[in-house]
Amino acid sequence: MTAAIPSPTELCLLKALWRDAPLSARALHAQIEDELAWSFSSTRKTLERMVDKGMVAQEANGGLQVYRPLLEKVGTLAAFARDFSRRVMEMDTPLAASMFTGSKLVDEAELERLDSLLQDWPDDEA
């Protein structure tokens, strides 16, 4: 099963959640506000859609609704990178994870796993 490919705005929210989950909608909005430059209601609506899509979970935590990612970070990033390489760059060969060296999003162990996923991508994906 191929990991879900989030939209660019969904990816922005996921990256904040991968760093600091669980987060309330307000705390999440504060983290992404400068990058997306949109209203709090847009953040809430996007979170609602992401819950419906199974990308994030909403839970009560001390009387506050908080969100946590359901999409696993490395698998999602691999799917996103693979989709970009095939759909945009029209590449059929595996990507090299070395192009992500220096990323603030993944550590060394995650980079190794990303490389493995990119090299061993299923041939029968749609």
Buried (B, 14 or more C-beta within 10 A) or exposed (E): EBBBBBEEBBBBBBBBBBEEBBBEBEBBBBBBEEEBEBEEEEBBEBBEBBBEBEBBBBEEEEEEEBBBBBBEBBBBBBBBBBBEBBEEEEEEEBBEBEEBEEEEBBEEEBBEBBBEBBEEBEEEEE
